[in-house]
Amino acid sequence: MKQLKLGLYLITGDYPELSRGHLDIARAALEGGADAIQIREKEAGTQQLLQTALEMRNLLDNNGSECLFIVNDTVDVAVAAKADGVHVGQNDLDPRETRSLCGPAMLVGVSASNIREAEKAEQEGADYIGLGPIFETPSKADAAPPIGLEGLRLIRRAVRIPIVAIGGINHDNAESVLEAGADGVAVISAVTMAADMEESVRGLRRLVDSYGKGRKR
């Protein structure tokens, strides 16, 4: 298992209207210094997702990067693509079931939007929590209500495993999220909608580094 570095966590998607896809975003993330890249694809079938995941695995291997590669939801794709981890939601398999399928070497992350879900994820053996939304987010239409910085602080006191904060995080508010106790920040639109994706990642990298968050907790 790779060292658990989650300070700057990029989530990829497919944006044909911007002529940007998973691999374009992953390249910018790698060049900009991301700690983790998660492929999240809700529309594609399993075979298409697997093909994209294999291409991303190849991209990371050829780059020689220590960046973690995480697959969203689909455990069999994560295993087949030799991902470093799999991230599951509240309506997916629980962490114990997920680990029974992916094996002990693979990281298991779990989404949580409140203290009950966060504590349950920790109790069931999650390696980290994707907590949010912290703020209003344009990236997820069915997102739960934002928990805000105070909600983040409350959950930080309740669990010991790393927290990656997500939801409406950008260059203007990432500092406050790290100050509130997040071990890392997950971003989507702050990078994917930027005129220069790589430079956007570099700017976030500098913010994260100023808090020493790009390291194992």
C-alpha positions as CSV (number, residue, x, y, z in Angstrom):
1,M,0.0,0.0,0.0
2,K,1.3,3.5,-0.9
3,Q,1.7,6.1,1.8
4,L,-1.6,7.7,2.5
5,K,-1.2,11.2,1.1
6,L,-4.5,13.0,0.6
7,G,-3.7,16.7,0.9
8,L,-4.7,17.6,-2.7
9,Y,-7.3,15.2,-4.1
10,L,-8.5,15.8,-7.7
11,I,-11.7,14.2,-9.0
12,T,-11.9,13.7,-12.7
13,G,-14.9,13.7,-15.0
14,D,-15.8,13.9,-18.7
15,Y,-16.7,17.4,-20.0
16,P,-17.2,17.3,-23.8
17,E,-18.5,20.8,-23.9
18,L,-15.0,21.9,-22.7
19,S,-13.1,19.3,-24.7
20,R,-11.8,18.0,-21.4
21,G,-11.9,14.4,-20.3
22,H,-10.7,12.2,-17.5
23,L,-7.1,11.9,-18.9
24,D,-6.8,15.6,-19.7
25,I,-7.7,16.4,-16.1
26,A,-5.4,13.7,-14.7
27,R,-2.5,15.0,-16.7
28,A,-3.0,18.5,-15.3
29,A,-3.3,17.0,-11.8
30,L,0.0,15.1,-12.2
31,E,1.9,18.1,-13.6
32,G,0.5,20.4,-10.9
33,G,1.4,18.0,-8.1
34,A,-1.8,16.3,-6.9
35,D,-1.6,13.7,-4.1
36,A,-4.5,11.7,-5.3
37,I,-6.7,11.4,-8.4
38,Q,-10.1,9.8,-8.3
39,I,-11.9,8.8,-11.4
40,R,-15.7,9.4,-11.1
41,E,-17.9,8.4,-14.0
42,K,-21.6,8.0,-13.5
43,E,-22.8,7.7,-17.1
44,A,-20.4,5.2,-18.7
45,G,-20.9,1.5,-18.7
46,T,-18.5,-0.8,-16.9
47,Q,-16.4,-1.6,-20.0
48,Q,-15.9,2.0,-20.9
49,L,-15.1,2.9,-17.3
50,L,-12.6,0.0,-17.1
51,Q,-10.9,1.2,-20.4
52,T,-10.6,4.7,-19.0
53,A,-9.3,3.4,-15.7
54,L,-6.6,1.3,-17.4
55,E,-5.5,4.3,-19.5
56,M,-5.3,6.4,-16.3
57,R,-3.3,3.6,-14.5
58,N,-0.9,3.6,-17.5
59,L,-0.6,7.4,-17.4
60,L,0.4,7.4,-13.8
61,D,2.8,4.5,-14.2
62,N,4.5,6.2,-17.2
63,N,4.8,9.4,-15.2
64,G,6.5,7.6,-12.4
65,S,4.3,9.5,-9.9
66,E,3.5,8.5,-6.4
67,C,0.1,10.0,-6.8
68,L,-2.7,7.7,-5.5
69,F,-5.2,6.4,-8.1
70,I,-8.7,6.0,-6.7
71,V,-11.8,4.6,-8.5
72,N,-15.2,5.7,-7.5
73,D,-17.8,3.1,-6.5
74,T,-16.9,0.2,-8.8
75,V,-14.8,-2.3,-6.9
76,D,-14.3,-4.7,-9.7
77,V,-13.0,-1.9,-12.0
78,A,-10.6,-0.7,-9.2
79,V,-9.2,-4.2,-8.8
80,A,-8.9,-4.9,-12.6
81,A,-7.2,-1.5,-13.1
82,K,-4.8,-2.1,-10.2
83,A,-6.0,1.1,-8.5
84,D,-4.6,2.1,-5.2
85,G,-8.0,2.5,-3.7
86,V,-11.7,2.6,-4.1
87,H,-14.2,5.2,-2.8
88,V,-17.7,4.2,-2.0
89,G,-20.8,6.2,-1.1
90,Q,-23.5,5.7,1.5
91,N,-25.6,3.6,-0.9
92,D,-22.8,1.4,-2.0
93,L,-21.1,-1.6,-0.2
94,D,-19.9,-0.8,3.3
95,P,-16.2,-0.7,4.0
96,R,-16.0,-4.2,5.4
97,E,-17.8,-5.7,2.3
98,T,-15.7,-3.5,0.0
99,R,-12.4,-4.7,1.6
100,S,-13.5,-8.3,1.4
101,L,-13.7,-7.8,-2.4
102,C,-10.7,-5.6,-3.0
103,G,-8.2,-7.1,-0.5
104,P,-6.3,-5.6,2.4
105,A,-3.8,-3.7,0.3
106,M,-6.3,-1.4,-1.3
107,L,-7.4,1.8,0.3
108,V,-11.1,2.2,1.1
109,G,-12.6,5.7,1.3
110,V,-16.2,6.4,2.3
111,S,-18.4,9.5,1.6
112,A,-20.0,11.0,4.7
113,S,-22.2,14.1,5.1
114,N,-22.8,14.0,8.8
115,I,-21.3,12.9,12.1
116,R,-23.2,9.6,12.2
117,E,-22.0,8.5,8.8
118,A,-18.4,9.6,9.6
119,E,-18.3,7.6,12.8
120,K,-19.9,4.6,11.2
121,A,-17.3,4.7,8.4
122,E,-14.5,4.8,10.9
123,Q,-15.9,1.9,12.9
124,E,-16.3,-0.2,9.8
125,G,-12.7,0.2,8.8
126,A,-12.6,3.0,6.3
127,D,-9.1,4.4,5.6
128,Y,-10.4,7.9,5.1
129,I,-13.6,9.9,4.8
130,G,-14.7,12.1,2.0
131,L,-16.7,14.7,4.0
132,G,-19.1,17.1,2.5
133,P,-20.4,19.1,1.0
134,I,-18.7,21.8,3.0
135,F,-20.1,24.6,0.8
136,E,-22.7,24.8,-1.9
137,T,-21.4,22.9,-4.9
138,P,-22.2,23.0,-8.6
139,S,-20.7,19.6,-9.2
140,K,-23.3,17.4,-7.6
141,A,-27.0,18.1,-8.1
142,D,-28.2,15.7,-5.4
143,A,-25.7,16.8,-2.8
144,A,-26.8,17.0,0.9
145,P,-27.1,20.4,2.5
146,P,-23.7,22.0,3.2
147,I,-22.3,21.3,6.6
148,G,-20.1,24.4,6.7
149,L,-16.8,24.8,8.5
150,E,-18.4,24.3,11.9
151,G,-19.7,20.9,10.8
152,L,-16.3,20.0,9.6
153,R,-14.8,21.0,13.0
154,L,-17.4,18.9,14.9
155,I,-16.7,15.8,12.8
156,R,-12.9,16.4,13.0
157,R,-13.2,16.1,16.8
158,A,-15.3,12.9,16.5
159,V,-13.1,10.8,14.2
160,R,-9.4,10.0,14.0
161,I,-9.0,8.8,10.4
162,P,-8.1,11.3,7.7
163,I,-10.8,13.6,6.4
164,V,-10.8,14.8,2.8
165,A,-13.2,17.8,2.6
166,I,-15.3,18.2,-0.6
167,G,-18.0,20.4,-1.9
168,G,-17.5,23.9,-3.3
169,I,-13.8,24.1,-2.4
170,N,-11.7,26.5,-4.4
171,H,-8.6,28.8,-4.1
172,D,-10.5,31.3,-2.0
173,N,-11.8,29.0,0.7
174,A,-9.4,26.1,0.7
175,E,-7.3,27.8,3.4
176,S,-10.3,28.0,5.8
177,V,-11.1,24.3,5.2
178,L,-7.6,23.2,6.1
179,E,-7.6,25.5,9.2
180,A,-10.9,23.8,10.3
181,G,-9.1,20.5,10.5
182,A,-9.4,18.8,7.1
183,D,-6.4,16.6,6.2
184,G,-7.0,17.3,2.5
185,V,-9.2,19.1,0.0
186,A,-11.0,17.5,-2.9
187,V,-11.7,19.7,-5.9
188,I,-13.6,19.3,-9.1
189,S,-14.8,22.5,-10.7
190,A,-12.0,24.7,-9.3
191,V,-9.8,22.8,-11.7
192,T,-12.0,21.4,-14.4
193,M,-13.5,24.8,-15.2
194,A,-10.2,26.8,-14.9
195,A,-8.8,28.4,-18.0
196,D,-5.4,26.7,-17.2
197,M,-6.1,23.5,-15.3
198,E,-2.4,22.8,-14.5
199,E,-1.8,26.3,-13.0
200,S,-5.0,25.9,-11.0
201,V,-3.7,22.7,-9.5
202,R,-0.3,24.3,-8.8
203,G,-2.1,27.1,-6.9
204,L,-3.9,24.7,-4.8
205,R,-0.7,22.7,-4.2
206,R,0.9,25.8,-2.8
207,L,-2.0,26.3,-0.4
208,V,-1.9,22.7,0.8
209,D,1.8,22.8,1.2
210,S,1.6,25.9,3.4
211,Y,-0.3,23.7,5.9
212,G,1.9,20.7,5.5
213,K,-1.1,18.6,4.5
214,G,0.5,16.6,1.7
215,R,1.8,13.9,4.0
216,K,0.6,11.0,6.0
217,R,-1.5,11.9,9.0
